[in-house]
């Protein structure tokens, strides 16, 4: 039996009293985080990555009895405890991967925040209400379409002011039979969100680009409102204008998310073995400097608009649920290498979409050619692993494969 965790999202419609409690709970969780972090820094030092969560839990009880922090008792105790556990996890991440995670920082008040409840909540699908401790029954819209054991509830408020409930569901099911049918290489790009080695292409997401002019116009209006300058009090007009910008950005994000789900589901249904490049998106989208910084900024926006990392994550779990595998291979020179003769030359890539080999004359769409190289590298990696005795699980989800020696 394999255990998996999935999330279902419900739109919440709290009453004004319930919304007020949710907002106060967010503030209390933020306060407990900051108090615990400040106490750790004073006692152990700002650079000490070891955090005692049990000691912080005991101290939280002391703070709740302190008249200065009496308001902490208004929030659900579990939400405060989960805030401390999140801080402990942040220190653990820093200790295990100091090259990737920084030291935890103090939290500021933000419009988009959330709190988590591991137990004490209930769901009533018949009346479409969910019980949240201290808040009572909250009306929701949506369906919990996954059958399994409910594990935790996360209540979040997005930048537009809407409340949502994220229900974590534990699923125990038999491992799906390995299904490596129709292996394919996949190249992620801008003009094409995905180009497959069999010639199939999916157009790039233009969600943010189509709304870019409207967002820029509203942001210019926002910059002229009282409150846009650092240290300036946020006026009511600034708050209303900020909400307009957030709604446009949320619309672009919804279009992006919907497209990624549809494309990843289509690929997972038709292919059991998918090879992709191991991309470091954060390094690829660093801020440009010098003469070409404007062009680099535009390219960064185009790449981030495609949601490459989220796309790979969606594809990974959807393949794993069907017994398929997502394999990551080294990305070096896949766009400059000829898929027919293997000749590597920067001159092979004539432009963004046109590939013409300078040695054998092979001509093809550049993204499809790169996808064929990715699939070939994945095949070489499988052979290399077989020689060394390593095994590749066909239903393991994502696996990084080394590049075979030439």
N, C-alpha and C positions, 0 to 999 in steps of 0.2 A: 504494500500500500504506500502511495506517495502522498505527502501532505503539501498542499499549496495554499497560499493566501491570496484572496482577491478582494476588491473593493467595489461596493455599490454606492452610487451617489443619489441622494434625495434632496430636493429643494425644500427648505423649511420656511414656514410662514408663522413666526412667533408673534404673539400679541405685544403691544408696547411694554407691558410689565415684564414679559419673558425676555424681550430684547434688552431691556435695561439690566436684567440679571446676567445675561450673556456678556454684555459689555463690561460689567463689573468683574465678572469671572476672568475675562481676558486681562483686565488690569491687575487683578490679584496674582495671576500666573506670572505676569511680567515682573511684578514686584518681588515675588519669591525667587525668581531666577536671579534678579539683580542683587538681592540681599545675600543669597547663597554665594554668588560669585564674588561679591565684595568681601564677605567673611573669609572665603578661601584665599583671596589675594592678600588679606591682612595677616592671616595666620601662617600660610605656607608660601606665599610669594606669587607674583603674577605669572611666573614662568614654570611653576610646578605643575606637571600634567596629571598628578595623582589627586583624585577627588574622592572623598569619603561620602557616599550617598546616604548611608545609614545615619551618620552624624548630622548631615544636613536635614534629614527627616526629623530627627529629635529637636534640632534647633528651630525648625518650622513650628513645632508645637509651642515652643517658648515664645516665639514672635506672636502667635495667635492670642496668647494670654497678655501680651504687652498692650496697654491702652493706646500706644502710638500706632499700633498695627491691628487694632481690633477689627477693622473692616475685612481682614483676611478670612474671618469666620463666615462671611456672607457667601463666599464661593464654595463650591463642592470640594470636599477635602481631596477626593481622588484626582481632580484636575490639578491641584497644587502639587500633589505627590508626583504626578506624571511630569510636571514642569521640572522638578528636581531630577527625575530620572533622565529627562532629555539633556539636562546640563551635565550629568554624569556621563552620558553617552558621548557628548561633545568632547569631554576630556579624554575619554577612551579612544575616540577617533584620532585626536591629536597625538596621543602616546603611541598608537600603532602605526599611523601614517603621517609623521610630521612634515613630510614633503608635500602632502596634499591638503592637510587640514591645519588651519591656524588655531591659536588659542581662543577660547570662547570670549565673546565680547558682551558688554551690557546691552540690553534690549531697549529700544526706543518705542514710543507709542506709534503704532502704524494702524492704518485703517484695515488692512488685510491681516487678520490673525486668527488663531484657533486654539481650542483646548480639547483634550482627549479624556475619555472615561472608559476604563476597562470593564467596569461592571456597574450594576445598579440601574441600568436603563432597560427599557422594554419597547418592543415594536408591536403595534396592533394594525396589521394590514387591512382588516375589515373596515375600520373607521379611518384609516390613513392618518394615524396619530402615533407619535413616538414619545415615550415617557423619558424625560430628562430630570434627574434628581434636583430638587428645589425649584425647578421651573414648571414641573407638571407635564401635562400632555400637550405636545406641540404638533400642530397640523403640518403635514408634508405632502409633496407631490412626487410621484415616481414609483418605481417598482424595484423590489429586491429580487432580481431575476436569477440569483445564484443560490442553489440549495446547499446548505452546510451549517456549521456551527458558528453563531455570531460571537466574535471575540472582543471587539472594541468599537466605540463610537467616537468619532471626531467631529466636533462642531466648528465650522469655519465661517468667517465673514470675508467676502472678497472685496476688491477695491471699489466695486459699484454699490456696496452696502447690502448685497443679498447674502442670506444665510443658507448654508448647506450642511448636510449630515453625510459623513463618509463612514460606511459600515464595513468593517473588516470581517470577512467570512473565511473560515477554515474549511477546506475541502480535502477529504480523504478518498482517493480513488486509485484504482489499479494503474500501474504505469502503462501508458499506451504502447502498443507494439511498434517497434522501430519502423519508420516509414520514409526511407531515403529516396523516394521516387522523384524523378525529374530534377536532378541537381542543377542549380543555376547560380551564376555569379551576379552580383548586384552592385552597381556603381551609383552612389549618391551624388547628386549635383544640384545646380541651380536652375538651369533651363529645364532639366528633367529631375523631378524628385528622385526617381529611381529608373535606371536603365538596366535591363536584364540581358544576360548573355544570349538568350534565344531571340533577341530583337524586340521584345516587348518594352515599351516605355510608358512612364506615367508622368504627366506634365507637372512642372514645379508649382508650388503653392504661392499664390500671389495675394494672399490674404492681407498682409501688412502693406504691400506695395500699392494695392488698389485703394487702401484707406489712408495711405501715407499723406496725401495732400490735405485731406480733411483733418487728420491728426495734427499735422504741422500748423494748420490754420488755427485750430483750437489751442494749441500750445503757445502760439504767439499771443493769443488773447490772454492766456493764463499768465504769461510773463509780464503783462501790463497791469495785473490786479495787485491791490495792496496785500502783501504777504508773500510775494515772490522773492523778495530780497532776504538774504540770510539774517536771521534774528528778528525779522519783522513779524508782527502779529498777523495771523491768517484771517483775512476778512471773510465775511459771508459770501461775497461775490467770488472770492478766490476758491472757497470750498465748493460752490456750485459749478464753477468752471472746471475745477479739478475732476469733479464727478463726470462731466461731459467727456473729458479726455479719457478717463478710465473706462467709460462705457464703450468708446470706440476701440480702445485697445483690447477690451474683453471680447468684443465681437470678432476681431482679427484672431485672437487666441482660440475662440470656439471654432472658427472655420478651419484653422490649422489642425486642431485636435481631431475634428471630424474627418478631415481628409487623410490624416495619418492612420486612423483606425481603419478606414475603408481600404486603403492601399495595402496596409500590412495584412489585413484579413484575406484579401484577394490573393496575395502572394503565398501566404501560409496554406491556403486551401489547395493551391495548384502545384506547390513544390514542397518536397520533404527535406531538402538539403539546400541551404542558402549560404553562400559565401559573400562576405562584405569586407571592406577595408577597415582596419583598426585605426580610426581617426581620432586625433587629439583636437577636438573642436575648440577647446579653450585656447590652445596655442595657435590655431589657425585664424582665430578672430581677435588677436591682440590689436591694440590701437596702433595705427600707422603713424609715422613721423616723416617730416621733411616734405618734399615736393609732391609726392604721391599720396599724401594722407587722406585727401578727399575721396580719391578713387578707392583706397583701401577701406574707408568707412562705408562706402556704398556696397562693396563686396561683402564686408562683414554683415551688414544688414540683410543682404540677400541670402547669405548662408544661414544666419540665425533664423530667418523667416521659415526655412524649410524644416526646422526641428529635427536635425539628423540624429541626435542622441535619443530623443524620445521615440523616433521611428525605429531605431535598432532595438530599444527596450520592448516596444510593442510587438515587433516581429519575433523577438526571442521567446516571449512567453506564449505567443499564439502558435508558434512552431512546436514548442515543448508539449503543449496540450494535445497536439496531434501526432506526437511521436517523431517530429522532425528536429532538425538541428540548425542552429545559426553559428557559423564559423567565421572568426575574424583572422585576416591574414595581413602581413605587412603591406603598407600602402605605397611604399617608395616606387616611383617610376611606372606605376600601372597605366598612367595616361600617356606616357611617352614610348611605351613598348609595343611593338607590333605583335598582334595575336597570332599571326601566321608564321613569321620567320624568327620572332623573338628579338629583332633589332631594336636597340634602345637609342633614341636620338630626340633631343628637344625639338628639332626641326620637323619631326613626324607630325606634331600637333600644329596644324596650319592655323587654326583658330579654335574658338570655343566648341564648335560642333563638328569640325572636319578633321579627319585623320587620314594622312597619306604617307605610307612608309617610303622613306628615301632609298631603301635597298631593294625591296621586292615589288614596290608599287601597289601594295594592298591599300584599298581605299574603303573607308567605312565611317559611320558615325563615331565620333570620338568616345562618347560615353558607352556605347555598346562594345567597342573594342576594349575599353578598360574593364568592362564587366567580364569579358572572356578571359582576360589576363588574371582577374581575381579568381575565377573558377579554376583556372589551370594551376595557380599557386596553391589553392586549397587541396587540389588533387595531389600535388607534389608533397604537401605537408602530411597528408594521410599516409602516403607511401613511406615517408621518413619515420613517422611514428610507429608504423608497423615493423620496420626494421629494428627500431630501438626497443621494441617490446611494450610501448605505451599503447593504451587503448583509448578510443574515443567513444563516449557514450552517445548513442544515437538519439536519446531523448533527454539530453542534459541541458538543453536550452542553448546557451552561448558558450563557446569554447574558443580560446585564442590558440592559434596554430602557428608554430614556427615556420619560417621559410626554409625550404630544403636547399642544401648547398648545391651549387651548379656543378 
